[in-house]
Amino acid sequence: QVYLVESGGGLVQAGGSLRLSCAASGSIPQINYKGWYRQAPGKQRELVATINSDGRTDYTDSVKGRFTISNDSAKNTLYLQMTSMKPEDTAVYYCVVLSVVAGAYWGQGTQVTVSS
């Protein structure tokens, strides 16, 4: 069983930065893409950013230019660098890895709170 362990969440002031990490405990076969979702209180889970096996990235409009997703294959770790943060970025952030053959792997979630 492979687990995704997230870290890096916390409390930050508006305009500040945080970097989330998502480390996989083992190898996941035939990865389609990796990504980050978030869920704010009372709202549906939202796809924030993805990176595919070719390194192509995609972002939801509200974070373009502020967030950067990256992947370190050697460390088996996915990152989300968040800058110029806003109170509306407050949410629980989840990493996900989608395997073509094994389905979706989810992290446990990490709380990010942006104060105004």
C-alpha positions in Angstrom: 0.0 0.0 0.0 1.4 3.4 -1.0 0.6 6.4 1.1 0.8 10.1 0.3 2.0 12.2 3.2 1.4 16.0 3.1 3.2 18.7 5.0 3.8 22.4 4.9 0.3 23.8 5.8 -0.2 26.4 8.4 -1.2 30.0 9.1 0.1 32.8 7.0 -0.8 36.5 6.5 -2.3 37.7 3.3 0.4 38.4 0.8 2.6 35.7 2.3 3.9 32.3 1.0 3.7 28.7 1.9 5.1 25.5 0.2 3.1 22.3 0.5 4.9 18.9 0.0 3.4 15.5 -0.8 5.7 12.6 -0.3 4.8 9.1 -1.7 5.8 6.2 0.5 6.5 4.0 -2.5 6.3 3.7 -6.3 3.0 4.2 -8.1 2.7 2.6 -11.5 1.7 4.4 -14.8 1.0 7.8 -13.4 -1.4 9.8 -15.5 -1.1 13.0 -13.5 -0.5 14.5 -10.1 -2.3 17.4 -8.6 -3.6 19.4 -5.7 -7.2 20.0 -4.7 -8.6 22.1 -1.9 -11.8 22.3 0.0 -13.0 25.3 1.9 -15.7 25.1 4.6 -19.1 24.7 3.1 -17.7 24.4 -0.5 -17.0 21.6 -2.9 -13.5 20.2 -3.4 -11.8 22.3 -6.1 -9.0 21.3 -8.4 -6.2 23.8 -8.0 -3.3 22.5 -10.1 -2.1 19.5 -12.0 1.2 18.3 -13.6 1.2 15.4 -16.0 3.9 12.9 -16.9 5.3 15.2 -19.5 5.7 18.0 -17.0 2.9 20.0 -18.4 1.1 22.1 -15.7 -2.4 23.5 -15.5 -4.0 25.8 -12.9 -7.4 27.0 -11.9 -7.8 30.6 -12.9 -7.9 31.9 -9.3 -4.3 30.8 -8.6 -2.6 31.4 -12.0 0.5 33.5 -11.6 0.5 32.9 -7.8 0.8 29.1 -7.3 3.4 26.8 -8.9 3.1 23.0 -8.9 6.3 20.9 -9.4 7.5 17.4 -9.0 10.8 15.9 -7.8 10.9 12.4 -9.2 14.2 11.6 -7.3 12.5 12.4 -4.0 9.1 11.1 -5.1 7.6 14.3 -3.9 5.1 16.7 -5.3 5.1 20.4 -4.3 2.8 23.4 -4.4 4.5 26.7 -4.0 1.9 29.4 -3.0 2.7 33.1 -3.1 0.7 36.3 -2.8 -1.8 34.4 -0.8 -5.3 35.6 -0.2 -7.9 34.9 2.5 -9.9 33.0 -0.1 -7.1 30.5 -0.4 -8.0 29.2 3.1 -8.9 25.5 2.7 -7.8 22.0 3.4 -5.4 21.1 0.6 -5.1 17.5 -0.7 -2.6 16.0 -3.0 -3.6 13.3 -5.5 -1.8 11.0 -7.8 -3.8 9.3 -10.5 -2.6 6.0 -11.8 -3.9 4.5 -15.1 -3.9 1.0 -13.6 -4.3 1.6 -9.8 -6.7 4.5 -9.5 -6.4 7.6 -7.4 -4.2 8.0 -4.3 -5.0 10.8 -1.9 -3.1 12.5 0.8 -4.7 13.1 4.2 -5.1 16.8 3.7 -3.3 19.8 5.3 -4.9 23.0 6.6 -3.9 26.3 5.1 -5.3 29.4 6.7 -4.7 32.9 5.3 -5.4 35.8 7.7 -6.4 39.2 6.4 
